[in-house]
């Protein structure tokens, strides 16, 4: 039986899965994929576009059912639970997509307080639409991302980076014990990206929440996450402590993209690969 207050440990056993919304006959993106994440652990997932990073997060969020293999949360398969138990379990999971689904006319305070909905009654949730609850907590969460002055702003008046930070501030109010964050830094400048990465890791650590984040910013993964998973073509290329991820491993992980100058290459990768390509003859053309 799942403990509703404990951090979640994760296990994927020989999973095959196609992307969310793909046709039934679509080829799997993740193939014979296995992974274990301890309760309270922080894991960054990196790799080229199309490697299966978002599909992995959808699997862990119980938004996508594997076509074969098994997902276990604290040793329990969510797809074997009854409907009511599955709803309760999903209340313990927080998924932050790359583009937060924020209604344009919604106020920022309402968007952030949505993180509290799994722990609120229906009556309190409806009342908060008109008289926002927990205002000090909402403002404090926004302040962690330098957005406290946007509390009553409309979402459609925010920049793309501000909307992304509002989506991350919602995580600080969630009662969830598993945080799944998809490309949380994609619309942020370097300073904001560092601030956001550090805040997420610090807050998850303080609460004992398990954190899994897909990142396009390789240097942020190495700087802030103790463990880094390199994913390529739906399979694990490496799974190591961040200090053991070498330029040679990164060169292999992004090999085709580095040679071809693909848009899938992280902007920071050329600097990270300098030691590995000291004697290389390939010219890198990365954005």
SULKA-V236926 format. One line per field, one symbol per residue. ss: DSSP state (H for helix, E for strand, C for the rest). phi: phi as a letter, one per 20 degrees, with the letter a starting at -180 (. if undefined). A space follows every 10 residues. Layout:
ss: ???
phi: ???
This chain:
ss: CCCCCCCCCE EEEEEEECCC CCCCCCCCCE EEEEEEECCC CEEEEECCCC CCHHHHHHHH CCCCCCCEEE EEECCECHHH CCHHHHHHHH CCEEEECCCC CCCCCCEHHH HHHHHHHHHC CHHHHHHHHH CCCCHHHHHH HHHCCCCHHH CCCEHHHCCH HHHHHHHHHH HCCCCCCEEE EECCCCCCCH HHHHHHHHHH HHHHHHHCCE EEEECCCHHH HHHHCCEEEE EECCEEEEEE EHHHCCHHHH HHHCHHHHHH CCCCCCCCHH HHCCCCCCCC CCCCCCC
phi: .fefdefeed bddledbefg nffgefffee clecaccfgn fccddcqfgn foffgfffff eleceffbnb dcdlmdefed efgfffffff feddddfgdf fdggeffgff fffgfegfdd fffffffffd cgelggffff ffffdlcgfe gdfeffdefg fffffffffg ffdfefdcdc cdlfdfddfg fffffffffg ffffffemff ccceceefff ffeddfccde dblmcfebbb ggfeeegfff fffdgffffe mffffffefg ffegffdfde dfeecde
